[in-house]
Each structure stands twice: as C-alpha cells, then as structure tokens.
Amino acid sequence: MPKHEFFVDMTCEGCSSAVTRVLNKLGAVQFDIDLPNKKVTIESEHSMETLLETLKKTGKNASYLGDK
C-alpha cells in the first residue's frame, strides 16, 4: 500500500485524538502520528486528496508533504 506523509498543525493530545478519530472513521488506513514534529504518515489505498480532505475535517491546517 502507498504511504503518504502529511503536515498537520497539532499542538496537543486532543489534536492527535481528532486525527485518529477522522482516520478511523474513513477506514482502510494504517497511520502513525508524530505529534512533536506535527506529521502524520498514512498507509492506505485512498487517494492523497481523500486523505488530505479527511485530515482537514479536524479543523487543523493540513498539507501534503510527499510519498514516504
């Protein structure tokens, strides 16, 4: 499965919990959250656009960093 890396402006555990919630709701994803570096690595067959839109549902600034 492709791996994608995203920047998400997370500042606390609540922020990372919001990311976990929206990604689990999307389904069919494996992900790792790096809170200190504000990065989320996602392994999924979903398109990068779908993943980015899902991350933006947290209300946080999110952007695509590239393939991992």
N, C-alpha and C positions, 0 to 999 in steps of 0.2 A: 504494500500500500504506500502511496506517496506520503511524504512528510513535509509539512509546511510550518514555517516559523512566523509568528506574529508578535508585534509590539502591542501591549495593552496597558494603558496608564493605570496600573493597580497600585494602591498605596497601603492596603491593609488586608487582613484575612477575609474581611467582608467582601472586598473586591474579588479576591480569588474564589470565594464561595459563589459569587454571582457568575463568574466564568464557568465554574464547574457545573452549576445549575443549567445554564443555557446549552452547554455542550452535551450534557447528559440527556436533555430534552430533545436535542437534534438526533442523537443516537448514531450508532455505527462509527464511533470515533474512539481513538485512544489518544490521551493527551498528557502532557507534563507541564506544570505551571512553575515558572521560575520567578517568584514574587520579587526578590531583591533586584533582579535585572529587568523586571517588567516584561517578560517574554513568555509566550505560550507556544509549545511545539505540539502540533496535532498530526496524528497519523490517521488518514481517512480517504475513502474514495469520493467523498463530497468534493465539489469544486472549490477552488480557493475563494471565489466570490461568495459562495454559500457560507463558507466558514467565517469569512470576514463579516458578512451581514449578521451572522449569528453572534459573533463577539460584540458587535456594536449594539446589540439588544441589551447589553449590560448598562448602557448609558456612558460607558467609558470610551475615551479616544482609543481607536484601534487601527493598526496599519499592517500591511503585509511586508515581511522582511525578506522572504525568499524561500526556496526549497532547502530542506535540511539534509 
